[in-house]
Amino acid sequence: MDPETLDLKKLRVFCLVARHGSMQAAASRLNVTLSAVSLSIRRLEEHLGFALFKRLPNRLVLTSEGTLLAKSADAIFAGIKKILSESQLTEAHRGRLSVSVNADLAWYVVPKISDFLRLYPGIELSVYVRSSADALRQVDNGEIDMAIGRFPKVSARLAAEPVIETSVSLVCPRRHPLASQRVLRLADVARNRLVAFSSAQFRQSIDSVFSRAGLAIDSYIEAVSCETVAEFVLGGVGLGLIHSFCRSRVSTADLHFRDFRRHLPPSVFSVLYRKDAGLRPELFRKLRQALTAEDARYRAHTSS
């Protein structure tokens, strides 16, 4: 018998019959007829030149040769399964992905991306800094795979998974009158120049808050990030509005923070992606999990 001519399909049928002790059970498992299983076993025995089973009334018993073959065949199929599994795992750890982040959230995302690439160095990941509006359009058009930002409204073909929720804090110099004022009034805030991270959505929210109170902001400066906002405040340019979870990065003895959620509701940063994205499911899932994983280091400032 030449091993190179051995039919693996027939060998698989034999393994199932040997394992279950029944041709009928093997036929049900393979979704074929009983006669097809019987013929496969008979042809395999003819090819090997020896009997694999003793046909007893109402049952099959492996011959000594059949017992040896069953053990060897199980090892063969276990080896094939392992090779295929490792191949799929390797494939899942390779590929290309692209993700965008808001400038004011980049510092929070960078460690997550770094950890992800350390675990899966075979993945080619492109990272872009985009506004939420631009990122929403690019994900919807398939130009990028994922985006992290503030997406209050998304189309039905998109999915958004929350990453972090944060309130807004007012930042002022520690010796500023508002630092010791018991009740923070919008009218007092409006008398100062405001500095906030650059975001059309956020600017609209601020204008709406002050407009409802019959107030107007005379001077407004946009900064690229919460850290830059803090630098402007330290420089005496004006009062700042930042995400509360950024306080851990900008906190100094010269700055004072006031809770502003009474006037501005918390905002949610989410991972955005197309539901029908043509990505490898395993690869896509791993990046999504990495980006949405909770980071305990910043939990204390997400809602305060």
Secondary structure by P-SEA (a helix, b strand, c coil): cccccccaaaaaaaaaaaaaccaaaaaaaacccaaaaaaaaaaaaaaacccccccccccccccaaaaaaaaaaaaaaaaaaaaaaaaaaaaaabbbbbbbbcccccccaaaaaaaaaaaccccbbbbbbbcaaaaaaaaaaccccccccccccccccbbbbbcbbbbbbbbccccccccccccccaaaaaabbbbbcccaaaaaaaaaaaaaacccccbbbbcccaaaaaaaaaaccbbbbcccccccccccccbbbbbccccccbbbbbbbbbccccccaaaaaaaaaaaacccccccccccc
